[in-house]
Amino acid sequence: MANDKNLEALRKVLRARLRSEQDVLVGKDDLRLLLDEFGRLQQSNDRLRRQNRRVRLRLQRAGLEDDAPVDETTGDGETAP
């Protein structure tokens, strides 16, 4: 929980500096925190895409397919970046 509070505080500080158009330097501990969070978000996003793909395929097999074409690389109706 403390990590969440640290992350939120860091985001607020960085946003404030960006709004004031200041250059932003990030310390190694703050950078590690941001990179760890980014990694967790990426893993979560990938997991949700795989789940979405499985659900869409099940719907297609059940004859309830979605109007949006399934993109084989992302597993959803969107194209990969």
C-alpha atoms as a printed R data frame, in Angstrom:
   type eleno elety resid chain resno       x       y       z
1  ATOM     1    CA   MET     A     1   0.000   0.000   0.000
2  ATOM     2    CA   ALA     A     2   2.863   2.357   0.769
3  ATOM     3    CA   ASN     A     3   4.189   1.724  -2.735
4  ATOM     4    CA   ASP     A     4   0.859   2.884  -4.183
5  ATOM     5    CA   LYS     A     5   1.028   6.083  -2.142
6  ATOM     6    CA   ASN     A     6   4.643   6.653  -3.229
7  ATOM     7    CA   LEU     A     7   3.719   6.080  -6.851
8  ATOM     8    CA   GLU     A     8   0.760   8.465  -6.696
9  ATOM     9    CA   ALA     A     9   2.862  11.146  -4.983
10 ATOM    10    CA   LEU     A    10   5.569  10.755  -7.627
11 ATOM    11    CA   ARG     A    11   3.009  11.061 -10.439
12 ATOM    12    CA   LYS     A    12   1.624  14.259  -8.912
13 ATOM    13    CA   VAL     A    13   5.089  15.794  -8.616
14 ATOM    14    CA   LEU     A    14   6.026  14.837 -12.175
15 ATOM    15    CA   ARG     A    15   2.739  16.136 -13.607
16 ATOM    16    CA   ALA     A    16   3.166  19.443 -11.781
17 ATOM    17    CA   ARG     A    17   6.685  19.838 -13.156
18 ATOM    18    CA   LEU     A    18   5.537  19.037 -16.677
19 ATOM    19    CA   ARG     A    19   2.678  21.549 -16.439
20 ATOM    20    CA   SER     A    20   5.164  24.235 -15.426
21 ATOM    21    CA   GLU     A    21   7.353  23.097 -18.329
22 ATOM    22    CA   GLN     A    22  10.286  22.330 -16.053
23 ATOM    23    CA   ASP     A    23  12.874  19.768 -17.015
24 ATOM    24    CA   VAL     A    24  12.311  16.597 -15.087
25 ATOM    25    CA   LEU     A    25  15.032  14.539 -13.479
26 ATOM    26    CA   VAL     A    26  14.068  11.286 -11.836
27 ATOM    27    CA   GLY     A    27  16.164   9.625  -9.155
28 ATOM    28    CA   LYS     A    28  17.095   5.967  -9.441
29 ATOM    29    CA   ASP     A    29  14.627   4.861  -6.741
30 ATOM    30    CA   ASP     A    30  11.786   6.787  -8.374
31 ATOM    31    CA   LEU     A    31  12.765   5.461 -11.794
32 ATOM    32    CA   ARG     A    32  12.800   1.900 -10.446
33 ATOM    33    CA   LEU     A    33   9.322   2.450  -8.996
34 ATOM    34    CA   LEU     A    34   8.015   3.796 -12.314
35 ATOM    35    CA   LEU     A    35   9.591   0.986 -14.339
36 ATOM    36    CA   ASP     A    36   8.246  -1.671 -11.970
37 ATOM    37    CA   GLU     A    37   4.761  -0.211 -12.269
38 ATOM    38    CA   PHE     A    38   5.077   0.041 -16.036
39 ATOM    39    CA   GLY     A    39   6.091  -3.620 -16.184
40 ATOM    40    CA   ARG     A    40   3.116  -4.658 -14.038
41 ATOM    41    CA   LEU     A    41   0.750  -2.668 -16.238
42 ATOM    42    CA   GLN     A    42   2.196  -4.199 -19.402
43 ATOM    43    CA   GLN     A    43   1.834  -7.726 -18.007
44 ATOM    44    CA   SER     A    44  -1.736  -6.995 -16.972
45 ATOM    45    CA   ASN     A    45  -2.533  -5.565 -20.402
46 ATOM    46    CA   ASP     A    46  -1.057  -8.613 -22.142
47 ATOM    47    CA   ARG     A    47  -3.023 -10.955 -19.875
48 ATOM    48    CA   LEU     A    48  -6.285  -9.094 -20.597
49 ATOM    49    CA   ARG     A    49  -5.628  -9.219 -24.337
50 ATOM    50    CA   ARG     A    50  -5.122 -12.995 -24.176
51 ATOM    51    CA   GLN     A    51  -8.305 -13.411 -22.130
52 ATOM    52    CA   ASN     A    52 -10.218 -11.213 -24.561
53 ATOM    53    CA   ARG     A    53  -8.958 -13.292 -27.480
54 ATOM    54    CA   ARG     A    54 -10.071 -16.532 -25.805
55 ATOM    55    CA   VAL     A    55 -13.535 -15.104 -25.091
56 ATOM    56    CA   ARG     A    56 -13.944 -13.883 -28.661
57 ATOM    57    CA   LEU     A    57 -12.896 -17.260 -30.045
58 ATOM    58    CA   ARG     A    58 -15.387 -19.027 -27.752
59 ATOM    59    CA   LEU     A    59 -18.120 -16.661 -28.917
60 ATOM    60    CA   GLN     A    60 -17.242 -17.339 -32.542
61 ATOM    61    CA   ARG     A    61 -17.337 -21.100 -31.969
62 ATOM    62    CA   ALA     A    62 -20.726 -20.723 -30.251
63 ATOM    63    CA   GLY     A    63 -22.065 -18.804 -33.253
64 ATOM    64    CA   LEU     A    64 -22.283 -15.530 -31.349
65 ATOM    65    CA   GLU     A    65 -19.346 -13.896 -33.024
66 ATOM    66    CA   ASP     A    66 -18.699 -10.214 -32.626
67 ATOM    67    CA   ASP     A    67 -18.982  -7.743 -35.505
68 ATOM    68    CA   ALA     A    68 -15.397  -6.588 -34.975
69 ATOM    69    CA   PRO     A    69 -12.815  -8.789 -36.707
70 ATOM    70    CA   VAL     A    70 -10.443 -10.522 -34.333
71 ATOM    71    CA   ASP     A    71  -6.856  -9.438 -34.841
72 ATOM    72    CA   GLU     A    72  -4.680 -12.526 -34.416
73 ATOM    73    CA   THR     A    73  -1.704 -10.576 -33.058
74 ATOM    74    CA   THR     A    74  -3.509  -8.714 -30.292
75 ATOM    75    CA   GLY     A    75  -6.559 -10.871 -29.746
76 ATOM    76    CA   ASP     A    76  -8.978  -7.994 -30.005
77 ATOM    77    CA   GLY     A    77 -10.652  -5.851 -32.622
78 ATOM    78    CA   GLU     A    78  -7.742  -3.429 -32.699
79 ATOM    79    CA   THR     A    79  -4.556  -3.553 -34.680
80 ATOM    80    CA   ALA     A    80  -1.228  -4.010 -32.969
81 ATOM    81    CA   PRO     A    81   0.820  -0.847 -32.398
